[in-house]
């Protein structure tokens, strides 16, 4: 009986999701972005999870007053809504359009270099701007990369999301590795064999490497740094700036300089810290563009 009720619930959720996505797909990309963005900006700050965002801002940027924090949280929800609203349209966004919906790539020369060199490469980013634009934009410059993936709780909804992501990638399909031990082993083998892998490394780990983030101790995933040092492959940082409704800039930066102290453990620590510092730099440029809704620091700091 419980299984039957769960199945019915999944189907109802999937029907709502399919209806919403179908509605958004029929809108212009900028209108779809704005409809969901404005809705989330109005509703999101009243949801309980926003308390986490306010606390994160108190911890990370104590110099802000209440009004500034409120403005950022509203912006976080708007950015998240716009990211959702743009998802059905990412496959159709064109590069270097003169105005309106579209995207551009700053630092495309680093992608061209990697396409020419070949071999393993690691891309590192965070939940900044419309992070869903990163894989297809980079792929269009000749370096499609695999990534980790956390499945949605509803398998029917999960299938819809995967379908949209696959459509955005077009013919340049790449593996998606499930988060967890099995996926980590598969990703390691993939990189070892010369594959390219992208990772969003801005969320909390219960274990990992202790590094600082916004001046506070934060357990940080070491997997990307460990792979880079083990296989000697370049790490390319990048993120997405939101220029307007469904108008995005993918910023690609030069490969990070690899630490080489002669101490493997220290090299790992240094690279993890370098990545955290880069993420913090991007977030400080536009705090509203980052997803402040998850508990990034130790539990005892949250009331």
Steps between C-alpha positions, in 0.01 A plus 500: 500500500782737591672429169177565311448836674860599429456409134185713481682791665788469254258508208318805634829683557616404151174627349543836673865520394423406139221759485725771642793414272268485200361842585849649544626342178227684304612836636789704368818415696519843664131491592533149643800616704312802636175320582669244726764744625247758620278229654794355697617845606158567654438159658849366578599734785199378702602134480674349807818421305562874462600503867806301393587764241472782756720310745757424229520870418546586868788252516665584169439875465435642849561853373159498325196650670153342505382690193799385295453138606132515411583639155751220439258225610233639267759499222600141578142385457458701181818350354386149592161562342656637184729195482192276514314712248791491257552123520253412219673755273872439554527274194371783280707788636743629241850632561595864445155631418499884484229531765226310677521128589833331433842444649861596453824338611777708652833318497409268213868483407564272798241258369653511153840417648363199684317377190833511315705338776252222577528280806348525844381833636295596805255788502408651837208727581216559745127570509544852364277673245342243271741213559296283261649701212857389571501148343331588167692827459837333557399208278430735211866602520621145451555380857185326626545371853339237719358597838357371824126485537260482796176342381169666588295308756222440249637278220243633251600862566863393494449361151360834381797692638749257347321527167533880502869477587564242228319718248720795595810288436373393157718235338783554749372261763726431797470277809316609812640344818271440796617664820642242738783248522412313180473819296829627643679182389350527152598866472855422611532233232353740244755772575782245508404389149523858368146622564393851597303554819321800649412540869304750708693507827323764709280283723571365846673169562465309826856384449767604254771762545470784747556831324381856548210653311411864566747485788331208675594135521302293250531133415567490127486222241858404405418271206568747220829617650607140564430398139682804361812430705491125440468519122667836437204637309416871481224653712299768319280723719189667364156627589192661348402866528140602447483801267121507470199275450630191316816693413813347649877534496713191556830614652789259442823572684857377437595161643597515866866479592560160655674497842823304518644515850633144499240410764195335343274572796600866504452527124147365539425746779639790298299415188176456695557839663578663166169376361306623805667840468403521134138412579489765771639759261227428245224505761614830649471662156126434507376328817146464364627271226601219740271239652524592869222254592711209626689470830859552390663520844496273810162417656578674828502837321133474407231594747 
